[in-house]
């Protein structure tokens, strides 16, 4: 990534963080503690997908690969199950081109919980 692209990515991250602050996504944190160097990429992706709208989510695709976004989604948002079911179903269909989003989500959730069980044995 050249300097211009790195600078643009940093601008987009700052913009997304500002929009997340406006949505009060960091309600339990002091505003001074939230900055782009203190929040990791996966968390920024997940929070953007959870709290912001399609134009902001589209910005993620300008600075991260589809694989990176999908990884964060699968590991942070999908495990929330029923709570974010409708949102995750939309993401599976719209962004990740799942032909059967319900089945796809169920398999991702099952894999996630099976992995948790295996890690705890």
C-alpha positions as CSV (number, residue, x, y, z in Angstrom):
1,X,0.0,0.0,0.0
2,X,1.5,3.3,-1.0
3,X,1.5,6.4,1.3
4,X,-1.5,8.0,-0.4
5,X,-3.6,4.8,0.0
6,X,-2.4,4.4,3.6
7,X,-3.4,8.0,4.3
8,X,-6.8,7.5,2.6
9,X,-7.4,4.4,4.6
10,X,-6.6,6.3,7.8
11,X,-9.1,9.0,6.8
12,X,-11.8,6.4,6.2
13,X,-11.1,4.8,9.6
14,X,-11.3,8.2,11.3
15,X,-14.6,8.9,9.6
16,X,-16.1,5.6,10.5
17,X,-15.0,6.0,14.2
18,X,-16.6,9.4,14.2
19,X,-19.9,8.0,12.8
20,X,-19.7,5.2,15.4
21,X,-19.3,7.8,18.2
22,X,-22.4,9.6,16.8
23,X,-24.3,6.4,17.0
24,X,-23.0,5.9,20.6
25,X,-21.5,2.6,19.7
26,X,-18.8,3.3,22.4
27,X,-21.3,4.2,25.1
28,X,-19.3,2.4,27.9
29,X,-15.9,4.1,27.0
30,X,-14.5,7.5,27.6
31,X,-14.5,9.3,24.2
32,X,-10.8,10.0,24.6
33,X,-9.9,6.3,24.7
34,X,-11.3,5.5,21.2
35,X,-8.9,6.1,18.3
36,X,-8.0,4.3,15.2
37,X,-4.7,3.1,16.7
38,X,-6.5,1.6,19.7
39,X,-9.3,-0.3,17.9
40,X,-8.3,-3.3,15.8
41,X,-9.5,-3.7,12.2
42,X,-11.8,-6.6,12.9
43,X,-13.6,-4.7,15.7
44,X,-13.9,-1.6,13.4
45,X,-15.4,-3.8,10.7
46,X,-17.9,-5.5,13.0
47,X,-19.0,-2.3,14.7
48,X,-19.5,-0.6,11.3
49,X,-21.5,-3.5,10.0
50,X,-23.6,-3.6,13.2
51,X,-24.3,0.1,13.8
52,X,-23.9,2.0,10.5
53,X,-25.6,2.1,7.2
54,X,-24.8,0.8,3.7
55,X,-22.7,3.9,2.6
56,X,-20.4,3.4,5.6
57,X,-20.2,-0.3,5.1
58,X,-19.3,0.3,1.5
59,X,-16.3,2.3,2.8
60,X,-15.0,-0.8,4.5
61,X,-14.6,-2.4,1.1
62,X,-12.4,0.5,0.0
63,X,-9.8,-0.2,2.7
64,X,-10.2,-3.9,3.5
65,X,-10.4,-7.1,1.4
66,X,-13.6,-9.0,1.1
67,X,-11.9,-11.9,3.0
68,X,-10.9,-9.6,5.9
69,X,-14.5,-8.2,6.2
70,X,-16.0,-11.7,6.0
71,X,-13.6,-13.0,8.6
72,X,-14.6,-10.2,11.1
73,X,-18.3,-10.7,10.3
74,X,-18.1,-14.5,10.8
75,X,-16.1,-14.3,14.0
76,X,-17.8,-11.4,15.7
77,X,-21.3,-10.9,14.4
78,X,-22.4,-14.3,13.3
79,X,-21.9,-15.9,16.8
80,X,-24.5,-13.5,18.2
81,X,-27.1,-15.8,16.7
82,X,-30.8,-14.8,17.0
83,X,-29.9,-11.3,18.3
84,X,-28.5,-10.2,14.9
85,X,-30.1,-12.9,12.8
86,X,-31.9,-10.5,10.3
87,X,-28.9,-8.3,9.9
88,X,-26.6,-11.3,9.4
89,X,-29.0,-12.9,7.0
90,X,-28.9,-9.7,4.9
91,X,-25.1,-9.6,5.0
92,X,-24.8,-13.3,4.0
93,X,-27.0,-12.6,1.0
94,X,-26.0,-9.1,-0.1
95,X,-22.2,-9.0,0.6
96,X,-21.2,-12.6,0.7
97,X,-23.5,-13.9,-2.1
98,X,-25.0,-16.8,-0.1
99,X,-27.6,-18.5,-2.2
100,X,-29.4,-19.8,0.9
101,X,-28.6,-17.3,3.6
102,X,-30.5,-19.2,6.4
103,X,-28.7,-22.4,5.8
104,X,-25.4,-20.6,5.4
105,X,-25.8,-18.8,8.7
106,X,-26.8,-21.9,10.5
107,X,-23.7,-23.8,9.3
108,X,-21.5,-20.9,10.3
109,X,-23.0,-20.7,13.8
110,X,-22.7,-24.5,14.2
111,X,-19.1,-24.5,13.2
112,X,-18.3,-21.6,15.6
113,X,-19.9,-23.4,18.5
114,X,-18.3,-26.7,17.7
115,X,-14.9,-25.0,17.6
116,X,-15.7,-23.4,21.0
117,X,-16.6,-26.9,22.4
118,X,-13.5,-28.4,21.0
119,X,-11.3,-25.7,22.4
120,X,-12.8,-26.3,25.9
121,X,-12.2,-30.0,26.0
